[in-house]
Amino acid sequence: MKRLIALVVVLALALAQGLEAFWKAVEVPGGVCSDGSPYRFYVSPGDPKKVVLDFQGGGACWDAATCGPQSQTYRKRVDAQELLLAQGIYNRMSVANPFFGWTHVFVPYCTGDLHVGRATVDYGGFKVHHQGARNAQAALEYVFRNHAQAERVFVTGCSAGAYGAIFWADKVLSTYKNAQIAVCGDAGMGVATPDFPGYARWNPRFPELPGLSARPSVSEIYLALSRAYPKAVLAQYTTVLDGTQIYFYALMKGERTPSEATAREWATEAQKAVLTPAQAENYTFYLAPGSQHCILPRPELYTLKVGEVSFLDWLKALAEGKVAPRVRP
């Protein structure tokens, strides 16, 4: 009864105070979004030795069409809607949440560069600040400084945030040498055309790992991380016909609406991207049927089940530093 009363009090406080009831904004001096607006990230306090480092999604842009002022393909300023909706891993009040009671650091995304850009680009009459690396670095430094003794760290992100998670995982793993760490990308398979110009525009910060190519694929990075850090757990989730990922792949090919051939092509390449790192024992994946994009910010996190394995149980295993079973439809 006391616990129920406490939860009711917390809920009332949340309704009265909104976002500030659970999340503290941390301003970043020099941080900047694509449109030049200031950058900040958010922290929801919890156990200082258990930390979720969560990179937000929100599209990408790489040319005048996708980066234009009217473009809907990317976020242009800080938007914390996931926190306001409080679903999936953002439901801070649910004891079913595998990260209930953990400190949660939410890294907003507003630079159109998968959290790794280090460039300001003139696209012909307007500039876009692709400075995701600067913003992400500030959030990492905060975590390393304020949670130096962390024992469990979960690095994750949905969509573009999945790339942020995997592209910055090497920094987390090299800093917390004795912690139990899992890295899970949600709906970011890295399927791209050979001539995709984004990386050339963004001047990205790639992981510092032995053996990586100059422009490494996402599956190459997962495999390299698995081998360099055998005590860590690396994981990916996606649906087999993710509509949003297919849409962006079609944009890379010059299609405004994905063709059936493009959808099939993406699905084939996504399967390869998921399976390639599977030669490492500390790598796992969860493939789900359908076309939904992302699961971490959604209520389906608590209900999805493929075969005999619920996604919630799979995620709980990762949170505990265990290699969850590999799941496919």
Buried (B, 14 or more C-beta within 10 A) or exposed (E): EEEEEEEEEBEEEBEEEEBEBBBEBBEBEEBBBBBEBBBBBBBBEBBBBBBBBBBBBBBBBBBBBBBBEEBEBBBBBBBBEBBEEBBBBBBBEBEEBBBBEBBBBBBBBBBBBBBBBBBBBEBEEEBBBBBBBBBBBBBBEBBBEBBEEBBBBBBBBBBBBBBBBBBBBBBBBEBBEEBBBBBBBBBBBBBBEEEBEBBEBBBBBBBEBEEBEEEBBBBBBBBBBBBBBEEBBBBBBBBBBBBBBBBBBBBBBEBEEBEEEBBEBBBEBBBEBBBBBBEBEBBBBBBBEEBBBBBBBBEBBBEBEBEEBBBBEBBBBBBBBBBBBBBBE
